[in-house]
Amino acid sequence: MTKRLVRTQDDRMVGGVCGGLARYFDVDPVLVRLAFVLFTLAGGAGPLIYLVLLILMPLDTSAEE
């Protein structure tokens, strides 16, 4: 099965972007969320990157595995 970069429905806090990135890169979602917080505190790019990914990443419509 090929990996797809999609927003998750089951591991989401806001839009499922961090959960989708974590699943794609096979890391803990908490680490991805912390990275977004650090990007926000370091220069303010976190919310902009999140918004762009929220728009570009499709929602996972497949059944739960």
Rosetta blueprint (number, residue, H / E / L):
1 M L
2 T L
3 K L
4 R L
5 L L
6 V L
7 R E
8 T L
9 Q L
10 D L
11 D L
12 R L
13 M L
14 V L
15 G L
16 G L
17 V H
18 C H
19 G H
20 G H
21 L H
22 A H
23 R H
24 Y H
25 F H
26 D L
27 V L
28 D L
29 P H
30 V H
31 L H
32 V H
33 R H
34 L H
35 A H
36 F H
37 V H
38 L H
39 F H
40 T H
41 L H
42 A H
43 G H
44 G L
45 A L
46 G H
47 P H
48 L H
49 I H
50 Y H
51 L H
52 V H
53 L H
54 L H
55 I H
56 L H
57 M L
58 P L
59 L E
60 D L
61 T L
62 S L
63 A L
64 E L
65 E L
